[in-house]
Amino acid sequence: MDQKSANVFIGVGEHEEDPSIPMLAEFKLKTNARRMADDLSSKAASSFTVHFKEFEGESHTSVVPVALTRALRQLVRQ
């Protein structure tokens, strides 16, 4: 049986848990994204790669274009 390789990219903005944005902070997006990346990495087979990146200076909405661009670059290199 052939093993398929998989790449997962998880990106999050630095300010996603900023207390000055209470509606956003309560979701703990940075904490949960990091936990998911760590959990996936620990369970990953050799053909499964997890990439995690926290983007400095970005918030929940501003992180989308930069994370998308970075994810595409990272995954195309594989």
Sequence and secondary structure as in RCSB ss.txt:
>XXXX:A:sequence
MDQKSANVFIGVGEHEEDPSIPMLAEFKLKTNARRMADDLSSKAASSFTVHFKEFEGESHTSVVPVALTRALRQL
VRQ
>XXXX:A:secstr
     EEEEEEEETTTT TTSHHHHTT HHHHHHHHHHHHHHH  TTEEEEEEEETT  TTTHHHHHHHHHHHHH
HH 
